[in-house]
Amino acid sequence: MYRRAVLTNRFYGAVIVGWMTLLVLLTVFLVLTLESTWAADYVTRSGRGPVACAACYLELYPPAAALLVWCLGVLEIGALKASGDLIGGPTLGQLFTSVGLGAGLVTLAHVGVIRCWHPAARCAVYLALVGLGAAWVVWVS
């Protein structure tokens, strides 16, 4: 009876992990598909030339995809820290600071492309945000 209970608990655990994995994959692919479709549609309808459309798409989609992957990594590290299985490593404040800076970069990219800011102005804003982020990391450390 004990052995059957252990096997049933293992099966139940495997089913839960399987469904959680499917839920995470659904979320990742759905978000990436929506962002990519929106970015491609927006830049083609904006009236820009083909090279400008490609540059704007590359300015919008890869940072958003990287931010999504980074957020999932931060959630995983946070879950490991909460369970006690991870000793040391970055603090949650450092991880969420990097998520905030990444969200700022993605937001600035979207606002800059939607409002048709000049590419030099967008680059200057990106460099300023990266500089502020580096200064924050040095100050926190």
C-alpha positions in Angstrom: 0.0 0.0 0.0 2.8 2.4 0.9 4.6 1.7 -2.4 1.5 2.4 -4.4 1.0 5.7 -2.5 4.5 6.8 -3.2 4.1 6.0 -6.9 0.8 7.9 -7.0 2.4 10.9 -5.4 5.2 10.8 -8.0 2.7 10.5 -10.8 0.7 13.5 -9.4 3.9 15.5 -9.1 4.9 14.7 -12.7 1.4 15.8 -13.9 1.6 19.1 -12.0 5.1 19.8 -13.4 4.0 18.9 -16.9 1.0 21.2 -16.8 3.1 24.0 -15.3 5.6 23.6 -18.1 2.8 23.7 -20.7 1.4 26.9 -19.1 4.8 28.6 -19.1 5.4 27.6 -22.8 1.9 28.8 -23.8 2.6 32.2 -22.1 6.0 32.6 -23.7 4.9 31.7 -27.2 1.7 33.7 -27.0 3.4 36.9 -25.7 6.2 36.6 -28.3 3.7 36.0 -31.1 1.6 39.0 -30.1 4.6 41.3 -29.8 6.1 40.2 -33.1 2.9 40.4 -35.0 2.1 43.9 -33.5 5.6 45.2 -34.3 5.6 43.9 -37.9 2.2 45.2 -38.5 2.9 48.6 -37.0 6.1 49.3 -38.8 4.7 48.2 -42.2 1.7 50.5 -41.8 3.8 53.4 -40.6 4.9 54.4 -44.1 8.6 53.9 -43.5 10.9 52.5 -46.1 11.9 48.8 -46.1 15.3 49.4 -44.3 13.6 51.7 -41.7 10.9 49.0 -41.2 13.5 46.4 -40.6 15.5 48.6 -38.2 12.4 49.5 -36.3 11.3 45.9 -36.0 14.7 45.0 -34.7 14.4 47.8 -32.3 11.1 46.7 -31.0 11.0 42.9 -30.9 14.3 41.5 -29.7 14.4 43.7 -26.5 10.8 42.6 -25.7 11.7 39.0 -26.2 14.9 39.3 -24.1 12.9 41.0 -21.3 10.3 38.2 -21.3 13.1 35.6 -21.0 14.8 37.6 -18.3 11.5 37.9 -16.3 11.0 34.2 -16.4 14.6 33.7 -15.2 14.0 36.1 -12.4 10.8 34.3 -11.4 12.7 31.0 -11.4 15.5 32.4 -9.3 13.0 33.9 -6.9 11.2 30.6 -6.6 14.5 28.8 -5.9 15.4 31.4 -3.3 12.0 31.1 -1.6 12.3 27.3 -1.4 15.7 27.5 0.1 17.4 25.5 -2.6 19.6 28.4 -3.7 22.3 29.8 -1.5 24.0 33.1 -2.4 23.6 34.6 -5.8 22.1 38.0 -6.6 19.6 39.5 -4.3 16.0 39.9 -5.3 16.5 43.7 -5.3 19.3 43.4 -7.9 17.2 41.1 -10.0 14.1 43.3 -10.0 16.3 46.4 -10.7 17.5 44.8 -13.8 13.9 43.9 -14.8 12.9 47.5 -14.2 15.8 48.8 -16.4 14.9 46.3 -19.1 11.2 47.4 -18.9 12.4 51.0 -19.2 14.4 50.2 -22.4 11.5 48.3 -24.0 9.1 51.1 -23.1 11.4 53.8 -24.5 11.8 51.7 -27.7 8.1 51.5 -28.2 7.4 55.1 -27.4 10.3 56.3 -29.6 9.2 54.2 -32.6 5.5 55.0 -32.2 6.1 58.8 -31.9 8.7 58.7 -34.7 11.6 60.1 -32.7 14.7 60.7 -34.7 17.1 57.6 -34.5 19.8 59.7 -33.0 17.5 60.9 -30.2 16.5 57.4 -29.5 20.1 56.2 -29.3 20.9 59.1 -27.0 18.0 58.1 -24.7 19.1 54.5 -24.7 22.7 55.4 -23.9 21.5 57.6 -21.0 19.3 54.9 -19.6 22.1 52.3 -19.8 24.4 54.8 -18.1 21.9 55.4 -15.3 21.5 51.6 -15.0 25.3 51.1 -14.8 25.5 53.9 -12.2 22.7 52.3 -10.2 24.4 48.9 -10.2 27.7 50.4 -9.1 26.0 52.3 -6.4 24.0 49.3 -5.1 27.0 47.0 -5.1 
